[in-house]
Amino acid sequence: MRLLLFGAPGVGKGTQAKLLSSKFNIPHISTGDILRQAVKDETELGKKAQEIMSKGDLVPDDIMIGIIKYRFSKSDCKDGFILDGFPRTEKQAVELDKLLTEMNINDIKLINISADEEEVVKRLNNRRACKVCGHIFSLSEIDKSNNCPNCKASDSFYLRDDDKEEVIRKRLEVFRKTTEPVLNYYEKQGKVIYINGLGSVEDVNTELLKILTH
Ligand SMILES: [Zn+2]
């Protein structure tokens, strides 16, 4: 099973990726992670990427594709993978297609976990972080004592900037604008699976599995 994973901020994409990864025994490949790893390992591509990033520039597509190609060639990818964080542009989608064709892979699916904007705003706006231990809770998990369920600190909760309404709306807008062309690209090829990301983690996962295994 070879999946590309898409999801707006706040829809629980990371959680679903983990569940799918363990269910199908395929790796969850976050392009941010493999880029950092390549830099750390000082591979040839990693060194090039590091040089470009140190100047404050974005890593070019050909280097990213090279790093992805290297990751795909590892044995744990033989039965599939979940690629997360790439492609972000239509041009990257075209480049990824070239790589997949080269590797004789033609069964890719794009999972788009979507959610109603108002619901996402509400959900994130209901989150509180503990400034002592860093754990994040939803308001419903915090009882009247206002003590952190994790580290027992008292009155340690705050609303992170990332969870403030105006910031969330901005992130959602950026996400929509940047991902729309990519979605359209895969839609034309009939490769998009749409999932409603609201509802519990279990419900979303059940729905996803139903579609993926039918
Ligand atoms: Zn805490």
Boltz pocket constraint, residues with backbone or C-beta under 6 A from the ligand:
constraints:
  - pocket:
      binder: B
      contacts: [[A, 130], [A, 131], [A, 132], [A, 133], [A, 134], [A, 135], [A, 148], [A, 149], [A, 150], [A, 151], [A, 152], [A, 153], [A, 156]]
      max_distance: 6.0
